[in-house]
Amino acid sequence: MIEINSVSKFYGSTQVLDDCSTKISKGEVVVVCGPSGSGKSTLIKTVNGLEPFQRGDIFVDGASVGKAGTNLSKLRSRVGMVFQHFELFPHLSVMENLALAQMKVLGRSKEDALKRGAALLERVGLFAHRDKFPGQLSGGQQQRVAIARALSMDPVVMLFDEPTSALDPEMVGEVLDVMTQLARDGMTMMCVTHEMGFAKRVSDRVIFMDVGGRILEDRKKEEFFGAPANLHPRCQEFLSKVLQH
């Protein structure tokens, strides 16, 4: 479903992704972790063309992201993206946030868009809040709306860029619960997160990146968490600090 082949990216003379390669199969859940500044968010944003790259290529469901003639708008309509800071329209109601892109991008009628939006708000437990504005919701509720909005576009892949890092600790669980159910329903997911409990419980594979934008580990979760002595020393160091708390 996602194929990343030898991707490198530069900001001027600074290299932020260094020859990154991985594949994510349909229905697979892959967690990307690592220290701040290791290129995790940049990597996930290259998948739907939000960040350009200078070398390599990326394919999503067979379509090349980096090819000059690729319709990135069409591609992004099939790749759901959930950001750290919700990115909801503050002047639109929850339901309007879900319906707008469906009508503008997918060409759905207002009736169909509202019907799809209602079903997804029910799925994330927020149907009762459909007429509220984002500012009237908690951070966790806003993130669940953002997930529902991404799902309303019927994506083939869901990308999550640190979806819980801006939330109060009490709200993290409600967002992870929605993501866990998505994974169990068979959604292909690539998720940048520090939530190692989520990675242990839900992921199929874990990718570890280090400063300089290199992928140092790409293993099944059983190998990643079950045999830490076999991991790259930098990865062992990272896990020892993350898992002890």
C-alpha positions in Angstrom: 0.0 0.0 0.0 2.9 2.3 0.8 6.4 1.9 -0.7 9.2 4.2 0.3 12.3 3.7 -1.8 15.7 5.3 -0.9 14.1 8.7 0.0 16.4 11.6 0.9 15.3 15.1 1.7 17.3 18.3 2.2 16.6 21.8 3.6 19.4 23.7 1.8 22.6 21.9 2.8 20.9 20.2 5.8 19.9 16.6 5.2 16.7 15.7 7.1 16.0 12.3 5.5 18.8 9.9 4.7 18.1 7.1 2.2 14.9 5.9 3.9 13.2 2.8 2.6 10.3 0.7 3.9 7.1 -1.0 2.7 3.7 -1.0 4.4 1.2 -3.7 3.3 -2.6 -3.3 3.1 -4.1 -3.6 6.6 -0.7 -3.2 8.3 -0.2 -0.8 11.2 3.3 0.6 11.5 4.5 2.9 14.3 7.4 5.3 13.6 9.3 6.4 16.7 12.6 8.1 17.6 13.9 11.3 19.3 12.9 14.8 18.3 14.5 16.0 15.2 15.0 12.5 13.7 12.8 13.2 10.7 9.7 11.2 11.7 7.1 13.8 10.9 9.0 14.8 7.7 8.9 11.2 6.5 5.2 10.8 7.1 4.5 14.1 5.3 6.4 13.0 2.3 3.9 10.1 1.9 1.1 12.3 0.7 3.3 15.0 -0.8 3.0 17.6 1.9 6.8 17.6 2.0 8.8 17.4 -1.3 11.9 15.2 -1.4 14.9 15.3 -3.6 15.9 11.7 -4.0 14.1 8.3 -4.2 10.4 7.7 -4.8 7.3 6.9 -2.9 4.3 4.9 -4.1 0.8 4.9 -2.5 -1.5 2.2 -3.8 0.6 2.2 -7.0 0.7 6.0 -7.6 4.1 7.7 -7.5 4.1 10.7 -5.1 7.2 12.3 -6.5 6.4 12.0 -10.2 5.9 15.3 -11.9 2.5 14.5 -13.4 0.9 13.0 -10.3 -2.3 14.7 -9.2 -1.4 15.3 -5.5 -4.9 16.6 -4.7 -6.5 13.4 -5.9 -3.8 11.4 -4.0 -4.4 13.3 -0.8 -8.1 12.6 -1.0 -7.3 8.9 -0.6 -4.7 9.4 2.2 -6.2 10.5 5.5 -3.9 12.7 7.6 -4.3 13.5 11.3 -2.0 16.2 12.6 -0.8 17.1 16.1 -2.9 20.2 16.3 -6.3 19.1 14.9 -6.4 21.6 12.0 -10.2 22.0 12.3 -12.0 25.0 10.8 -12.9 27.0 14.0 -15.8 28.9 12.3 -17.6 25.7 11.2 -19.6 23.3 13.3 -18.3 19.8 13.9 -20.7 18.4 11.2 -19.8 21.1 8.7 -16.1 20.3 9.2 -16.8 16.7 8.2 -19.1 17.6 5.3 -17.1 20.4 3.5 -14.3 18.3 2.0 -16.6 15.5 1.0 -18.6 18.0 -1.1 -15.7 20.1 -2.4 -13.3 17.2 -3.2 -15.4 14.1 -3.6 -18.4 15.9 -5.2 -20.9 14.3 -2.7 -24.3 15.9 -2.3 -24.8 17.7 1.0 -27.3 15.0 2.1 -24.8 12.2 1.4 -22.0 14.1 3.1 -24.0 14.8 6.2 -25.1 11.1 6.3 -21.5 9.9 6.1 -20.4 12.5 8.7 -23.1 11.5 11.1 -22.1 7.8 10.9 -18.5 8.6 11.6 -19.3 10.9 14.5 -21.3 8.0 15.9 -18.3 5.8 15.4 -15.9 8.1 17.4 -18.5 8.7 20.1 -19.3 12.4 19.3 -22.6 12.4 17.5 -24.2 14.4 20.3 -21.7 17.2 19.7 -22.3 17.5 16.0 -23.7 21.1 16.1 -20.9 22.4 18.4 -17.9 24.4 17.2 -14.4 23.0 17.7 -13.7 25.6 20.4 -16.5 24.1 22.5 -14.8 20.7 22.6 -11.9 19.3 24.6 -8.6 18.6 22.9 -9.3 14.9 22.8 -12.8 15.5 21.3 -11.3 17.8 18.6 -8.8 15.1 17.7 -11.5 12.5 17.4 -13.4 14.9 15.1 -10.2 15.3 13.0 -10.0 11.5 12.7 -13.6 11.3 11.7 -13.1 14.0 9.1 -10.1 12.1 7.6 -12.2 8.9 7.5 -15.1 10.8 5.8 -12.9 10.9 2.6 -12.9 7.0 2.5 -9.1 6.8 2.6 -7.1 3.7 1.7 -4.4 4.8 4.2 -4.4 6.8 7.4 -1.3 8.8 8.5 -1.0 10.1 12.1 1.6 12.7 13.0 2.0 12.6 16.8 -1.8 12.7 17.3 -1.7 12.7 21.1 1.3 14.9 21.8 -0.7 18.1 22.2 -3.3 16.5 24.5 -3.7 16.4 28.3 -2.8 13.0 29.6 -6.5 12.3 30.5 -7.5 12.7 26.8 -4.8 10.5 25.3 -6.7 7.3 25.9 -9.9 8.3 24.2 -7.9 9.1 21.0 -5.8 5.9 21.2 -9.0 3.9 21.6 -10.4 5.2 18.3 -7.1 4.5 16.6 -7.0 1.0 18.1 -10.5 0.2 16.7 -9.4 1.5 13.3 -6.5 -0.9 13.3 -8.7 -3.8 14.3 -11.1 -2.9 11.5 -8.2 -3.4 9.1 -7.2 0.2 8.2 -3.7 0.6 6.8 -2.0 3.0 9.2 1.4 4.7 9.6 1.7 6.5 12.9 4.4 8.8 14.3 4.0 8.5 18.1 5.8 8.2 21.4 3.0 6.0 22.8 4.9 2.8 23.2 1.9 1.1 24.9 -0.1 1.7 21.7 2.8 0.4 19.6 3.0 -2.8 21.7 -0.7 -3.4 21.6 -1.7 -2.5 18.1 1.3 -2.2 15.7 2.5 -4.9 13.3 5.9 -3.3 12.9 8.0 -0.5 14.6 10.4 1.8 12.7 13.0 3.6 14.7 14.6 6.8 13.3 17.6 8.7 14.7 18.9 12.2 14.2 20.0 12.7 10.6 16.8 11.1 9.3 18.0 7.6 9.1 15.9 4.4 9.7 18.0 2.4 12.1 15.4 -0.3 12.9 12.4 -1.7 11.0 11.2 -4.8 12.8 8.1 -6.7 13.8 6.9 -5.5 17.1 7.6 -8.9 18.8 11.3 -8.5 17.8 11.4 -4.8 18.6 10.0 -5.1 22.1 10.9 -8.8 22.8 14.6 -8.8 22.0 16.0 -5.4 22.8 19.5 -6.7 22.9 19.4 -7.3 19.2 18.5 -3.7 18.4 20.9 -0.9 17.3 22.6 0.6 20.4 21.0 4.0 19.8 17.6 2.3 19.7 18.3 0.4 22.9 19.2 3.7 24.6 16.0 5.4 23.4 13.8 2.5 24.6 15.5 2.4 28.0 14.5 6.0 28.6 11.0 5.8 27.1 9.9 2.5 28.7 11.2 3.1 32.2 8.5 5.8 32.8 
